[in-house]
Amino acid sequence: MFENLQDRLGSILNGLTGRGALSEADVSAALREVRRALLEADVALDVVRSFTDRVREKAVGAEILKSIKPGQMVVKIVHDELIEMLGGEGVGIDLHAAAPVVVMMVGLQGSGKTTTTAKIAHRLSTREKKKVLMASLDTRRPAAQEQLRQLGAQANIDTLPIISGQSPTDIAARAVQAAKLGGHDVVILDTAGRTHIDEPLMVEMADIKKRSNPHEILLVADSLTGQDAVNLARSFDERVGITGLVLTRMDGDGRGGAALSMRAVTGKPIKLIGVGEKMSELEEFHPRRIADRILGMGDIVSLVERAAENIDAEKAAAMAAKMAKGKFDLDDLADQLRQMQKMGGMGGIMGMMPGMAGMKDKMAAAGLDDKLFGRQIAIIQSMTKAERTNPDLLKHSRKKRIAAGSGTDAAAINKLLKMHRQMADMMKMMGGKGKGGMMKQMMGGLAGKMGLGGGMGGGMPDLSNIDPRQLEALQKQAEAAGLGKPGGGMPGLGGMPGGLSGLGGAKLPGLGGAKLPGLGGGFPGLPGLPKKK
């Protein structure tokens, strides 16, 4: 979503940080570029103007221009103002009200209201253990009520029985009553949309609000619509009174202007963002983390949270035990590739790694995309169990059979085997004897510094039990190690074998000590990236 903006701001601010001293003219020239970049990203003009004015006011002070590293101070000011523009602190859905808490979903047709309703219900029931009832008030769109019923069946969420002929306001009143009788904690009302804002829509929303008395009114907006989304938010807020925003399709290739403008224009917090089609792909909106991503500083905390959600703790512990013995077969490699797919693939992970945003283009140019994972898993699945356990069995005739079974060729199989061999050698070195093995030492040391205690694999943190305070400690630890700066590498990995430095050798906590294949020159992994010179 923010890639273009990230590239533009990154190059502008890197130009500032490379200088020993800054004049007022330097700051003004950089802010002109920042202003142009934000306008190109479809951020509202008045939001851009106030943003650059605030940055200029703070950046042109004598204490900044004479500071030891004035460029870095300007980057910090831009970062802080970006967080402020996005809303300061993250705000979740407020459920502090008498049960059943009524949440009303509003928005235009096609913005993803029905799917988002089911995602929120799924999130509340799985994460917060709430009993949720969903009700569709959309009597205009064909099969809208049936769509919500099916989504409820998939996610195992209760839905209000459909009675044809009822008006939206009557359905709202019936939903609240049914939630009271059924002992539900939350009732979510999925209202009808229109292709554009009109008077009948606003009257209907106001009537539903009067009948159901919602505690939260969430506007669902498509983040790809740019300036129109800002006008939409303003109109709904004036007529209905929204309490928060949910942005859908944040995984798309839009310019991100809606996300940056809507909070500033309406004063209402962005509470959730949709980052994919799956039921679980809904995240809380954290202004600081989004600002970090936009400025290329990475988002370690979100990466850890995603790992905690997607990684099977038992599998990770078993993997860690195998690696401690120096064992790593092709089944283990397939598991690692599947886990990376679950976490958003190579692109999703790289976007959260500090200073690694620029690597995406190099990887794309080298043909390293997430489809490669699928092909490699297909190759492994085309092997027999004996071949997966002992790759040395793979001679020419067997490779020919596997290539036919996986729809690839012998060259792709050879690349996969080379990658596995390099990773297996690395695991032996990391799981070897001497003070408990390098992997255990590094992960145990990191866990100890962050106060995460023992955990999996004799020293690796167990992410399933990390609370938000520990995640904040993790963020501070990352920043202290230089990860809070654009271009900052992963800490303490400079002396790794195989010429690993920076990200080369970075491990995701909870992946059983597994490394990210294919990132960096000396890093054993997906072939094809140019080596660092």
QUIZIKA-V649485 format. One record per residue. N is the residue number from 1. SS is DSSP state (2 for helix, 1 for strand, 0 for the rest). PSI is psi as a letter, one per 30 degrees, with the letter a starting at -180 (* if undefined). Layout:
BEGIN
n-><N	N>
ss-><SS	SS>
psi-><PSI	PSI>
END
This chain:
BEGIN
n-><1	2	3	4	5	6	7	8	9	10	11	12	13	14	15	16	17	18	19	20	21	22	23	24	25	26	27	28	29	30	31	32	33	34	35	36	37	38	39	40	41	42	43	44	45	46	47	48	49	50	51	52	53	54	55	56	57	58	59	60	61	62	63	64	65	66	67	68	69	70	71	72	73	74	75	76	77	78	79	80	81	82	83	84	85	86	87	88	89	90	91	92	93	94	95	96	97	98	99	100	101	102	103	104	105	106	107	108	109	110	111	112	113	114	115	116	117	118	119	120	121	122	123	124	125	126	127	128	129	130	131	132	133	134	135	136	137	138	139	140	141	142	143	144	145	146	147	148	149	150	151	152	153	154	155	156	157	158	159	160	161	162	163	164	165	166	167	168	169	170	171	172	173	174	175	176	177	178	179	180	181	182	183	184	185	186	187	188	189	190	191	192	193	194	195	196	197	198	199	200	201	202	203	204	205	206	207	208	209	210	211	212	213	214	215	216	217	218	219	220	221	222	223	224	225	226	227	228	229	230	231	232	233	234	235	236	237	238	239	240	241	242	243	244	245	246	247	248	249	250	251	252	253	254	255	256	257	258	259	260	261	262	263	264	265	266	267	268	269	270	271	272	273	274	275	276	277	278	279	280	281	282	283	284	285	286	287	288	289	290	291	292	293	294	295	296	297	298	299	300	301	302	303	304	305	306	307	308	309	310	311	312	313	314	315	316	317	318	319	320	321	322	323	324	325	326	327	328	329	330	331	332	333	334	335	336	337	338	339	340	341	342	343	344	345	346	347	348	349	350	351	352	353	354	355	356	357	358	359	360	361	362	363	364	365	366	367	368	369	370	371	372	373	374	375	376	377	378	379	380	381	382	383	384	385	386	387	388	389	390	391	392	393	394	395	396	397	398	399	400	401	402	403	404	405	406	407	408	409	410	411	412	413	414	415	416	417	418	419	420	421	422	423	424	425	426	427	428	429	430	431	432	433	434	435	436	437	438	439	440	441	442	443	444	445	446	447	448	449	450	451	452	453	454	455	456	457	458	459	460	461	462	463	464	465	466	467	468	469	470	471	472	473	474	475	476	477	478	479	480	481	482	483	484	485	486	487	488	489	490	491	492	493	494	495	496	497	498	499	500	501	502	503	504	505	506	507	508	509	510	511	512	513	514	515	516	517	518	519	520	521	522	523	524	525	526	527	528	529	530	531	532	533>
ss-><0	0	2	2	2	2	2	2	2	2	2	2	2	2	2	2	2	0	0	0	0	0	0	2	2	2	2	2	2	2	2	2	2	2	2	2	2	2	2	2	0	0	0	0	2	2	2	2	2	2	2	2	2	2	2	2	2	2	2	0	0	2	2	2	2	0	0	0	0	2	2	2	2	2	2	2	2	2	2	2	2	2	2	2	2	2	0	0	0	0	0	0	0	0	0	0	0	0	0	0	1	1	1	1	1	1	0	0	0	0	0	0	2	2	2	2	2	2	2	2	2	2	2	2	2	2	2	0	0	0	0	1	1	1	1	1	0	0	0	0	0	0	0	2	2	2	2	2	2	2	2	2	2	2	2	0	0	1	1	0	0	0	0	0	0	0	0	2	2	2	2	2	2	2	2	2	2	2	2	2	2	2	0	0	0	1	1	1	1	1	0	0	0	0	0	0	0	0	2	2	2	2	2	2	2	2	2	2	2	2	2	2	0	0	0	1	1	1	1	1	1	1	2	2	2	0	2	2	2	2	2	2	2	2	2	2	2	2	2	0	0	0	0	1	1	1	1	1	0	0	0	0	0	0	0	0	2	2	2	2	2	2	2	2	2	2	0	0	0	1	1	1	1	1	0	0	0	0	0	0	0	1	1	1	0	0	2	2	2	2	2	2	2	2	0	0	0	0	0	2	2	2	2	2	2	2	2	2	2	2	0	0	2	2	2	2	2	2	2	2	2	2	2	2	0	0	0	0	0	2	2	2	2	2	2	2	2	2	2	2	2	2	0	0	2	2	2	2	2	2	0	0	0	0	0	0	0	0	2	2	2	2	2	2	2	0	0	0	0	2	2	2	2	2	2	2	2	2	2	2	2	0	0	0	2	2	2	2	2	0	2	2	2	0	0	2	2	2	2	2	2	2	2	2	2	2	0	0	0	2	2	2	2	2	2	2	2	2	2	2	2	2	2	2	2	2	2	2	2	2	0	0	0	0	0	0	0	2	2	2	2	2	2	2	2	2	2	2	2	0	0	0	0	0	0	1	0	0	0	1	0	0	2	2	2	0	0	2	2	2	2	2	2	2	2	2	2	2	2	2	0	0	0	0	0	0	0	0	0	0	0	0	0	0	0	1	0	0	0	1	0	0	0	0	0	0	1	0	0	0	0	0	0	0	1	0	0	0	0	0	0	0	0	0	0	0	0	0	0	0	0	0	0>
psi-><e	g	e	e	e	e	e	e	e	e	e	e	e	e	e	e	f	f	k	e	l	k	l	e	e	e	e	e	e	e	e	e	e	e	e	e	e	e	e	f	g	g	k	k	e	e	e	e	e	e	e	e	e	e	e	e	e	f	f	g	k	e	f	e	f	g	l	e	i	e	e	e	e	e	e	e	e	e	e	e	e	e	e	e	e	f	g	c	k	k	k	a	k	j	g	i	l	k	k	k	k	k	k	k	k	l	l	l	k	f	f	g	e	e	e	e	e	e	e	e	e	e	e	e	e	e	e	g	h	k	j	k	k	k	k	k	g	j	f	e	k	k	g	e	e	e	e	e	e	e	e	e	e	e	g	h	k	k	l	k	k	k	j	k	f	k	l	e	e	e	e	e	e	e	e	e	e	e	e	e	e	f	h	k	e	k	k	k	j	j	l	l	l	l	f	l	k	l	e	e	e	e	e	e	e	e	e	e	e	e	e	f	i	k	e	k	j	k	k	k	k	j	f	f	f	b	e	e	e	e	e	e	e	e	e	e	e	e	e	e	i	l	f	l	k	k	k	l	h	f	f	a	g	l	f	g	e	e	e	f	e	e	e	e	e	f	g	k	k	j	e	l	k	k	g	l	f	l	e	f	i	k	l	k	j	j	e	e	e	e	e	e	e	e	g	g	f	l	i	e	e	e	e	e	e	e	e	e	e	f	k	j	e	e	e	e	e	e	e	e	e	e	e	f	g	g	k	j	a	f	e	e	e	e	e	e	e	e	e	e	e	e	g	g	a	e	e	e	e	e	f	f	k	k	g	g	e	f	f	e	e	e	e	e	e	g	g	j	a	f	f	e	e	e	e	e	e	e	e	e	f	f	l	l	e	e	e	e	e	i	f	f	f	j	a	e	e	e	e	e	e	e	e	e	f	f	g	a	l	e	e	e	e	e	e	e	e	e	e	e	e	e	e	e	e	e	e	e	e	f	g	l	l	j	h	g	k	e	e	e	e	e	e	e	e	e	e	e	e	g	h	f	a	c	a	l	g	h	f	k	k	j	f	f	g	k	l	e	e	e	e	e	e	e	e	e	e	e	e	f	g	g	f	g	k	k	g	k	l	k	k	g	g	e	g	l	l	g	g	k	l	b	f	j	f	k	k	k	k	f	g	g	g	k	l	j	k	g	j	l	e	g	k	k	b	k	l	f	k	k	k	k	*>
END
